[in-house]
Amino acid sequence: MRITAPVEKMTAMMTNKQYLTDHLDHSVLAECGFLLIPKMADQAFISKWYGQYKNDRFYALDRHPSRMMLCDEADGRELLEADFLKMLGRELFDGNTGCHFPQIFRKNGEYRDKVFLHNDIMYMTGSAERYSLFIALTDCHPKNGGLILYPGTHKLGLLGDAGELDNKSLPDGFPTVCPSLAPGDILLMHSAVWHESEPNLEGSERLYIEIKLNHIDDPTNQLEICGTRNAEWALPEKVDEIFVNSRIQRILRMGKQGATPD
């Protein structure tokens, strides 16, 4: 059984590059699920945070070495003071925009691997209305493993499981796009958009700062960009602590016992 989707409409939008804009176009964002806005971050911002990356102000996670976190929360709060982030924040969630802690996704000569097709919602908690903001610190393009996006797939919503998606489940001829970003360009993507990336074939640095944006009152919110938080409800950072017998806990238990999960 295949997914039903408007192939011709999505193909026309990609062919006409409607996702490429100089402002936050809500109608295009709602329809295709992402926007590319060139030159949003200025050279001072790029130089500052690329320098922080080179000066080891970010650290790699053991389980995900291509994902790097800022070492100091104060640095994260400083990053979020950028004028263009405040401007974007005022355009989303009625100006009440929060986020998760900024991080870097890198791909270079050391970490060249392909990233399988997925969406981010399947790994997240809290509200399903959220966005991933990618700020290019280097040139990011097809040859160094730039993001490949499947337009409109955010409309499919929650999929009920997590893991690698099958692009053959989409209709024949369904379009994809791998936009080229220069330093300072931003990609704003609904977190339910299907996306992947090919290996880094040329070995050049491909670096994005990624910030997950949500309503400031989302139960998983960590930091504020603009607005005032009034939430009475919050989830713990480690949501596995609220389960006694979850799917992931069962898989981990079976793995320890040497069993094969269903």
VEXLUM-919058 format. One record per residue (C-alpha): residue number from 0; residue in three letters; x, y, z. Coordinates in nm, 4 decimals. Layout:
@resi:NUM	resn:ALA	c1:X	c2:Y	c3:Z;
...
END
This chain:
@resi:0	resn:MET	c1:0.0000	c2:0.0000	c3:0.0000;
@resi:1	resn:ARG	c1:0.1372	c2:0.3406	c3:-0.0977;
@resi:2	resn:ILE	c1:0.0922	c2:0.6877	c3:0.0446;
@resi:3	resn:THR	c1:-0.1414	c2:0.9218	c3:-0.1407;
@resi:4	resn:ALA	c1:0.0213	c2:1.2585	c3:-0.2092;
@resi:5	resn:PRO	c1:-0.0135	c2:1.5510	c3:-0.4605;
@resi:6	resn:VAL	c1:0.2908	c2:1.4765	c3:-0.6784;
@resi:7	resn:GLU	c1:0.2191	c2:1.7401	c3:-0.9431;
@resi:8	resn:LYS	c1:0.1657	c2:2.0192	c3:-0.6899;
@resi:9	resn:MET	c1:0.4841	c2:1.9361	c3:-0.4997;
@resi:10	resn:THR	c1:0.6828	c2:1.9012	c3:-0.8232;
@resi:11	resn:ALA	c1:0.5656	c2:2.2444	c3:-0.9414;
@resi:12	resn:MET	c1:0.6608	c2:2.4038	c3:-0.6101;
@resi:13	resn:MET	c1:1.0099	c2:2.2520	c3:-0.6229;
@resi:14	resn:THR	c1:1.0592	c2:2.3353	c3:-0.9916;
@resi:15	resn:ASN	c1:0.9623	c2:2.6969	c3:-0.9244;
@resi:16	resn:LYS	c1:1.1722	c2:2.7045	c3:-0.6066;
@resi:17	resn:GLN	c1:0.8836	c2:2.8477	c3:-0.4082;
@resi:18	resn:TYR	c1:1.0666	c2:2.7467	c3:-0.0918;
@resi:19	resn:LEU	c1:1.3384	c2:3.0047	c3:-0.1741;
@resi:20	resn:THR	c1:1.2286	c2:3.3354	c3:-0.0238;
@resi:21	resn:ASP	c1:1.3523	c2:3.6528	c3:0.1420;
@resi:22	resn:HIS	c1:1.1045	c2:3.6365	c3:0.4314;
@resi:23	resn:LEU	c1:0.9057	c2:3.3902	c3:0.6389;
@resi:24	resn:ASP	c1:0.6336	c2:3.2969	c3:0.3909;
@resi:25	resn:HIS	c1:0.3746	c2:3.1193	c3:0.6053;
@resi:26	resn:SER	c1:0.1684	c2:2.9909	c3:0.3110;
@resi:27	resn:VAL	c1:0.4669	c2:2.8168	c3:0.1479;
@resi:28	resn:LEU	c1:0.5903	c2:2.6876	c3:0.4840;
@resi:29	resn:ALA	c1:0.2480	c2:2.5370	c3:0.5518;
@resi:30	resn:GLU	c1:0.2291	c2:2.3753	c3:0.2073;
@resi:31	resn:CYS	c1:0.5766	c2:2.2323	c3:0.1476;
@resi:32	resn:GLY	c1:0.7048	c2:2.2287	c3:0.5048;
@resi:33	resn:PHE	c1:1.0283	c2:2.4245	c3:0.4651;
@resi:34	resn:LEU	c1:1.1807	c2:2.7565	c3:0.3582;
@resi:35	resn:LEU	c1:1.5304	c2:2.8567	c3:0.2502;
@resi:36	resn:ILE	c1:1.6056	c2:3.2193	c3:0.3402;
@resi:37	resn:PRO	c1:1.9478	c2:3.3383	c3:0.2158;
@resi:38	resn:LYS	c1:2.1811	c2:3.5612	c3:0.4157;
@resi:39	resn:MET	c1:1.9753	c2:3.5730	c3:0.7336;
@resi:40	resn:ALA	c1:2.2770	c2:3.5400	c3:0.9644;
@resi:41	resn:ASP	c1:2.5492	c2:3.8008	c3:0.9159;
@resi:42	resn:GLN	c1:2.9210	c2:3.7396	c3:0.8808;
@resi:43	resn:ALA	c1:2.9898	c2:3.8363	c3:1.2425;
@resi:44	resn:PHE	c1:2.7530	c2:3.5627	c3:1.3654;
@resi:45	resn:ILE	c1:2.9076	c2:3.3029	c3:1.1327;
@resi:46	resn:SER	c1:3.2653	c2:3.3946	c3:1.2291;
@resi:47	resn:LYS	c1:3.1801	c2:3.3930	c3:1.5994;
@resi:48	resn:TRP	c1:3.0153	c2:3.0487	c3:1.6086;
@resi:49	resn:TYR	c1:3.2424	c2:2.8831	c3:1.3561;
@resi:50	resn:GLY	c1:3.5266	c2:3.0038	c3:1.5795;
@resi:51	resn:GLN	c1:3.3524	c2:2.8557	c3:1.8846;
@resi:52	resn:TYR	c1:3.3303	c2:2.5229	c3:1.7007;
@resi:53	resn:LYS	c1:3.7017	c2:2.5359	c3:1.6159;
@resi:54	resn:ASN	c1:3.7880	c2:2.6363	c3:1.9733;
@resi:55	resn:ASP	c1:3.6195	c2:2.3247	c3:2.1143;
@resi:56	resn:ARG	c1:3.3245	c2:2.5100	c3:2.2640;
@resi:57	resn:PHE	c1:3.1138	c2:2.2238	c3:2.1258;
@resi:58	resn:TYR	c1:3.1590	c2:1.8592	c3:2.2251;
@resi:59	resn:ALA	c1:3.0603	c2:1.5426	c3:2.0370;
@resi:60	resn:LEU	c1:2.8153	c2:1.2965	c3:2.1877;
@resi:61	resn:ASP	c1:2.9427	c2:0.9405	c3:2.2266;
@resi:62	resn:ARG	c1:2.6370	c2:0.7822	c3:2.0674;
@resi:63	resn:HIS	c1:2.6118	c2:1.0397	c3:1.7889;
@resi:64	resn:PRO	c1:2.9597	c2:1.1829	c3:1.7126;
@resi:65	resn:SER	c1:2.8381	c2:1.3975	c3:1.4220;
@resi:66	resn:ARG	c1:2.6053	c2:1.5806	c3:1.6642;
@resi:67	resn:MET	c1:2.7798	c2:1.8337	c3:1.8872;
@resi:68	resn:MET	c1:2.6479	c2:2.0235	c3:2.1891;
@resi:69	resn:LEU	c1:2.7622	c2:2.3564	c3:2.3305;
@resi:70	resn:CYS	c1:2.9714	c2:2.3087	c3:2.6421;
@resi:71	resn:ASP	c1:2.8284	c2:2.6070	c3:2.8286;
@resi:72	resn:GLU	c1:2.4623	c2:2.7045	c3:2.8683;
@resi:73	resn:ALA	c1:2.5661	c2:3.0707	c3:2.8779;
@resi:74	resn:ASP	c1:2.6998	c2:3.0323	c3:2.5222;
@resi:75	resn:GLY	c1:2.3643	c2:2.8932	c3:2.4116;
@resi:76	resn:ARG	c1:2.1789	c2:3.1863	c3:2.5637;
@resi:77	resn:GLU	c1:2.4208	c2:3.4277	c3:2.3949;
@resi:78	resn:LEU	c1:2.3657	c2:3.2595	c3:2.0580;
@resi:79	resn:LEU	c1:1.9889	c2:3.3029	c3:2.0918;
@resi:80	resn:GLU	c1:2.0287	c2:3.6800	c3:2.1313;
@resi:81	resn:ALA	c1:2.1045	c2:3.7158	c3:1.7575;
@resi:82	resn:ASP	c1:1.8755	c2:3.9725	c3:1.5934;
@resi:83	resn:PHE	c1:1.7665	c2:3.7405	c3:1.3119;
@resi:84	resn:LEU	c1:1.6590	c2:3.4746	c3:1.5642;
@resi:85	resn:LYS	c1:1.4520	c2:3.7286	c3:1.7555;
@resi:86	resn:MET	c1:1.2919	c2:3.8366	c3:1.4276;
@resi:87	resn:LEU	c1:1.2083	c2:3.4772	c3:1.3315;
@resi:88	resn:GLY	c1:1.0791	c2:3.4081	c3:1.6806;
@resi:89	resn:ARG	c1:0.8346	c2:3.6962	c3:1.6533;
@resi:90	resn:GLU	c1:0.7014	c2:3.5449	c3:1.3281;
@resi:91	resn:LEU	c1:0.6294	c2:3.2019	c3:1.4819;
@resi:92	resn:PHE	c1:0.3882	c2:3.0869	c3:1.7534;
@resi:93	resn:ASP	c1:0.2357	c2:3.4373	c3:1.7748;
@resi:94	resn:GLY	c1:0.5687	c2:3.5663	c3:1.9000;
@resi:95	resn:ASN	c1:0.5902	c2:3.3162	c3:2.1852;
@resi:96	resn:THR	c1:0.8848	c2:3.1096	c3:2.0652;
@resi:97	resn:GLY	c1:1.1079	c2:2.8854	c3:2.2714;
@resi:98	resn:CYS	c1:1.3563	c2:2.6188	c3:2.1734;
@resi:99	resn:HIS	c1:1.5820	c2:2.3346	c3:2.2713;
@resi:100	resn:PHE	c1:1.9507	c2:2.3889	c3:2.3344;
@resi:101	resn:PRO	c1:2.1424	c2:2.4842	c3:2.0136;
@resi:102	resn:GLN	c1:2.3631	c2:2.2130	c3:1.8640;
@resi:103	resn:ILE	c1:2.5827	c2:2.1534	c3:1.5603;
@resi:104	resn:PHE	c1:2.5443	c2:1.8779	c3:1.3037;
@resi:105	resn:ARG	c1:2.8708	c2:1.8193	c3:1.1235;
@resi:106	resn:LYS	c1:2.9777	c2:1.6153	c3:0.8255;
@resi:107	resn:ASN	c1:3.3405	c2:1.6271	c3:0.7135;
@resi:108	resn:GLY	c1:3.6334	c2:1.4066	c3:0.6150;
@resi:109	resn:GLU	c1:3.6045	c2:1.2164	c3:0.9415;
@resi:110	resn:TYR	c1:3.2252	c2:1.1771	c3:0.9496;
@resi:111	resn:ARG	c1:3.1149	c2:1.1199	c3:0.5921;
@resi:112	resn:ASP	c1:2.8254	c2:0.8785	c3:0.6363;
@resi:113	resn:LYS	c1:2.4814	c2:0.8917	c3:0.4801;
@resi:114	resn:VAL	c1:2.1864	c2:0.9730	c3:0.7107;
@resi:115	resn:PHE	c1:1.8840	c2:0.7525	c3:0.6471;
@resi:116	resn:LEU	c1:1.5397	c2:0.8839	c3:0.5569;
@resi:117	resn:HIS	c1:1.3444	c2:0.9900	c3:0.8658;
@resi:118	resn:ASN	c1:1.1559	c2:1.2740	c3:1.0244;
@resi:119	resn:ASP	c1:1.2469	c2:1.4334	c3:1.3568;
@resi:120	resn:ILE	c1:0.9011	c2:1.4161	c3:1.5161;
@resi:121	resn:MET	c1:0.9365	c2:1.0397	c3:1.5669;
@resi:122	resn:TYR	c1:1.2232	c2:1.1028	c3:1.8122;
@resi:123	resn:MET	c1:1.0737	c2:1.4008	c3:1.9955;
@resi:124	resn:THR	c1:0.8368	c2:1.4679	c3:2.2834;
@resi:125	resn:GLY	c1:0.5825	c2:1.7386	c3:2.3526;
@resi:126	resn:SER	c1:0.3774	c2:1.9163	c3:2.0880;
@resi:127	resn:ALA	c1:0.3907	c2:1.8029	c3:1.7249;
@resi:128	resn:GLU	c1:0.3907	c2:2.1675	c3:1.6093;
@resi:129	resn:ARG	c1:0.7620	c2:2.2465	c3:1.6011;
@resi:130	resn:TYR	c1:1.0362	c2:2.3374	c3:1.3560;
@resi:131	resn:SER	c1:1.4043	c2:2.2682	c3:1.3014;
@resi:132	resn:LEU	c1:1.6084	c2:2.5762	c3:1.2151;
@resi:133	resn:PHE	c1:1.9356	c2:2.5024	c3:1.0349;
@resi:134	resn:ILE	c1:2.1907	c2:2.7848	c3:1.0130;
@resi:135	resn:ALA	c1:2.4702	c2:2.7102	c3:0.7651;
@resi:136	resn:LEU	c1:2.8176	c2:2.7798	c3:0.9050;
@resi:137	resn:THR	c1:2.9849	c2:2.6466	c3:0.5880;
@resi:138	resn:ASP	c1:2.8792	c2:2.5715	c3:0.2332;
@resi:139	resn:CYS	c1:2.6246	c2:2.2874	c3:0.2478;
@resi:140	resn:HIS	c1:2.5335	c2:2.1226	c3:-0.0817;
@resi:141	resn:PRO	c1:2.4762	c2:1.7842	c3:-0.2500;
@resi:142	resn:LYS	c1:2.8443	c2:1.6944	c3:-0.2829;
@resi:143	resn:ASN	c1:2.9175	c2:1.7307	c3:0.0885;
@resi:144	resn:GLY	c1:2.6032	c2:1.5634	c3:0.2160;
@resi:145	resn:GLY	c1:2.3513	c2:1.8462	c3:0.2266;
@resi:146	resn:LEU	c1:1.9974	c2:1.7802	c3:0.3478;
@resi:147	resn:ILE	c1:1.7575	c2:1.6160	c3:0.1002;
@resi:148	resn:LEU	c1:1.3986	c2:1.7213	c3:0.1697;
@resi:149	resn:TYR	c1:1.0685	c2:1.5571	c3:0.0761;
@resi:150	resn:PRO	c1:0.8211	c2:1.8452	c3:0.0355;
@resi:151	resn:GLY	c1:0.4819	c2:1.8300	c3:0.2017;
@resi:152	resn:THR	c1:0.5529	c2:1.5128	c3:0.3971;
@resi:153	resn:HIS	c1:0.4932	c2:1.6943	c3:0.7268;
@resi:154	resn:LYS	c1:0.1242	c2:1.6679	c3:0.6391;
@resi:155	resn:LEU	c1:0.1484	c2:1.2913	c3:0.7016;
@resi:156	resn:GLY	c1:0.2011	c2:1.3724	c3:1.0692;
@resi:157	resn:LEU	c1:0.2839	c2:1.1129	c3:1.3326;
@resi:158	resn:LEU	c1:0.3697	c2:0.7707	c3:1.1882;
@resi:159	resn:GLY	c1:0.3324	c2:0.5591	c3:1.5013;
@resi:160	resn:ASP	c1:0.6884	c2:0.4268	c3:1.5045;
@resi:161	resn:ALA	c1:1.0499	c2:0.5332	c3:1.4615;
@resi:162	resn:GLY	c1:1.3265	c2:0.4259	c3:1.2239;
@resi:163	resn:GLU	c1:1.4295	c2:0.4376	c3:0.8594;
@resi:164	resn:LEU	c1:1.1492	c2:0.5314	c3:0.6212;
@resi:165	resn:ASP	c1:1.0983	c2:0.3740	c3:0.2777;
@resi:166	resn:ASN	c1:1.0874	c2:0.6310	c3:-0.0042;
@resi:167	resn:LYS	c1:0.9222	c2:0.3664	c3:-0.2230;
@resi:168	resn:SER	c1:0.6112	c2:0.4109	c3:-0.0100;
@resi:169	resn:LEU	c1:0.5621	c2:0.7499	c3:-0.1773;
@resi:170	resn:PRO	c1:0.3967	c2:0.7812	c3:-0.5208;
@resi:171	resn:ASP	c1:0.6069	c2:0.7402	c3:-0.8354;
@resi:172	resn:GLY	c1:0.7748	c2:1.0635	c3:-0.9373;
@resi:173	resn:PHE	c1:0.7547	c2:1.2222	c3:-0.5934;
@resi:174	resn:PRO	c1:1.0059	c2:1.5113	c3:-0.5929;
@resi:175	resn:THR	c1:1.2923	c2:1.5814	c3:-0.3572;
@resi:176	resn:VAL	c1:1.5213	c2:1.8812	c3:-0.3292;
@resi:177	resn:CYS	c1:1.8734	c2:1.9216	c3:-0.1905;
@resi:178	resn:PRO	c1:1.9180	c2:2.2988	c3:-0.1681;
@resi:179	resn:SER	c1:2.2651	c2:2.4527	c3:-0.1607;
@resi:180	resn:LEU	c1:2.3273	c2:2.6801	c3:0.1374;
@resi:181	resn:ALA	c1:2.6066	c2:2.9332	c3:0.1796;
@resi:182	resn:PRO	c1:2.7296	c2:3.0461	c3:0.5225;
@resi:183	resn:GLY	c1:2.4565	c2:3.2593	c3:0.6780;
@resi:184	resn:ASP	c1:2.1688	c2:3.1006	c3:0.4847;
@resi:185	resn:ILE	c1:1.8984	c2:2.9384	c3:0.6961;
@resi:186	resn:LEU	c1:1.6684	c2:2.6449	c3:0.6356;
@resi:187	resn:LEU	c1:1.3478	c2:2.6440	c3:0.8394;
@resi:188	resn:MET	c1:1.1869	c2:2.2979	c3:0.8334;
@resi:189	resn:HIS	c1:0.8775	c2:2.1588	c3:1.0008;
@resi:190	resn:SER	c1:1.0078	c2:1.8754	c3:1.2165;
@resi:191	resn:ALA	c1:0.7723	c2:1.6212	c3:1.0563;
@resi:192	resn:VAL	c1:0.9221	c2:1.6732	c3:0.7063;
@resi:193	resn:TRP	c1:1.0920	c2:1.3581	c3:0.5782;
@resi:194	resn:HIS	c1:1.4614	c2:1.4182	c3:0.5098;
@resi:195	resn:GLU	c1:1.7913	c2:1.2372	c3:0.4599;
@resi:196	resn:SER	c1:2.1431	c2:1.3097	c3:0.3386;
@resi:197	resn:GLU	c1:2.3924	c2:1.1361	c3:0.1134;
@resi:198	resn:PRO	c1:2.7551	c2:1.0737	c3:0.2157;
@resi:199	resn:ASN	c1:3.0025	c2:1.3611	c3:0.2073;
@resi:200	resn:LEU	c1:3.1792	c2:1.2781	c3:-0.1189;
@resi:201	resn:GLU	c1:3.4310	c2:1.5629	c3:-0.1232;
@resi:202	resn:GLY	c1:3.5268	c2:1.5691	c3:0.2450;
@resi:203	resn:SER	c1:3.4740	c2:1.9434	c3:0.2922;
@resi:204	resn:GLU	c1:3.3197	c2:2.0640	c3:0.6174;
@resi:205	resn:ARG	c1:2.9407	c2:2.0658	c3:0.6218;
@resi:206	resn:LEU	c1:2.8282	c2:2.2389	c3:0.9404;
@resi:207	resn:TYR	c1:2.4821	c2:2.3484	c3:1.0484;
@resi:208	resn:ILE	c1:2.3777	c2:2.4979	c3:1.3787;
@resi:209	resn:GLU	c1:2.0412	c2:2.3387	c3:1.4493;
@resi:210	resn:ILE	c1:1.7834	c2:2.4846	c3:1.6880;
@resi:211	resn:LYS	c1:1.4545	c2:2.3061	c3:1.7499;
@resi:212	resn:LEU	c1:1.1830	c2:2.5704	c3:1.7784;
@resi:213	resn:ASN	c1:0.8577	c2:2.5248	c3:1.9676;
@resi:214	resn:HIS	c1:0.5916	c2:2.7263	c3:2.1484;
@resi:215	resn:ILE	c1:0.7378	c2:2.8797	c3:2.4614;
@resi:216	resn:ASP	c1:0.4777	c2:2.6920	c3:2.6701;
@resi:217	resn:ASP	c1:0.5572	c2:2.3534	c3:2.5160;
@resi:218	resn:PRO	c1:0.6159	c2:2.0989	c3:2.7973;
@resi:219	resn:THR	c1:0.9645	c2:2.0255	c3:2.6607;
@resi:220	resn:ASN	c1:1.0784	c2:2.3877	c3:2.6198;
@resi:221	resn:GLN	c1:1.4324	c2:2.4579	c3:2.7443;
@resi:222	resn:LEU	c1:1.5167	c2:2.8173	c3:2.6458;
@resi:223	resn:GLU	c1:1.3247	c2:3.1290	c3:2.5430;
@resi:224	resn:ILE	c1:1.3774	c2:3.3300	c3:2.2244;
@resi:225	resn:CYS	c1:1.0905	c2:3.5750	c3:2.2648;
@resi:226	resn:GLY	c1:0.7736	c2:3.5964	c3:2.4707;
@resi:227	resn:THR	c1:0.7016	c2:3.4964	c3:2.8296;
@resi:228	resn:ARG	c1:0.6645	c2:3.1389	c3:2.9474;
@resi:229	resn:ASN	c1:0.3386	c2:3.0757	c3:3.1372;
@resi:230	resn:ALA	c1:0.3291	c2:2.6968	c3:3.1256;
@resi:231	resn:GLU	c1:0.2119	c2:2.4960	c3:3.4260;
@resi:232	resn:TRP	c1:0.3094	c2:2.1613	c3:3.2710;
@resi:233	resn:ALA	c1:0.6568	c2:2.0293	c3:3.1871;
@resi:234	resn:LEU	c1:0.8055	c2:1.6935	c3:3.0942;
@resi:235	resn:PRO	c1:1.1348	c2:1.5727	c3:3.2445;
@resi:236	resn:GLU	c1:1.4381	c2:1.5799	c3:3.0161;
@resi:237	resn:LYS	c1:1.4591	c2:1.1978	c3:3.0313;
@resi:238	resn:VAL	c1:1.1053	c2:1.0950	c3:2.9390;
@resi:239	resn:ASP	c1:1.1851	c2:0.7249	c3:2.9856;
@resi:240	resn:GLU	c1:1.1547	c2:0.7977	c3:3.3587;
@resi:241	resn:ILE	c1:0.7755	c2:0.8334	c3:3.3246;
@resi:242	resn:PHE	c1:0.7345	c2:0.4802	c3:3.1796;
@resi:243	resn:VAL	c1:0.7386	c2:0.1456	c3:3.3556;
@resi:244	resn:ASN	c1:0.7217	c2:-0.0696	c3:3.0406;
@resi:245	resn:SER	c1:0.7780	c2:0.1219	c3:2.7174;
@resi:246	resn:ARG	c1:0.8618	c2:-0.0119	c3:2.3717;
@resi:247	resn:ILE	c1:1.2195	c2:0.1166	c3:2.3960;
@resi:248	resn:GLN	c1:1.2623	c2:-0.0243	c3:2.7466;
@resi:249	resn:ARG	c1:1.1468	c2:-0.3661	c3:2.6206;
@resi:250	resn:ILE	c1:1.3908	c2:-0.3528	c3:2.3296;
@resi:251	resn:LEU	c1:1.6761	c2:-0.2623	c3:2.5641;
@resi:252	resn:ARG	c1:1.5847	c2:-0.5410	c3:2.8035;
@resi:253	resn:MET	c1:1.5689	c2:-0.7964	c3:2.5220;
@resi:254	resn:GLY	c1:1.9035	c2:-0.6760	c3:2.3928;
@resi:255	resn:LYS	c1:2.0642	c2:-0.7306	c3:2.7323;
@resi:256	resn:GLN	c1:1.9132	c2:-1.0782	c3:2.7493;
@resi:257	resn:GLY	c1:2.0393	c2:-1.1650	c3:2.4006;
@resi:258	resn:ALA	c1:1.6857	c2:-1.1979	c3:2.2636;
@resi:259	resn:THR	c1:1.5627	c2:-1.0683	c3:1.9289;
@resi:260	resn:PRO	c1:1.2757	c2:-0.8140	c3:1.9563;
@resi:261	resn:ASP	c1:0.9651	c2:-0.8638	c3:1.7440;
END
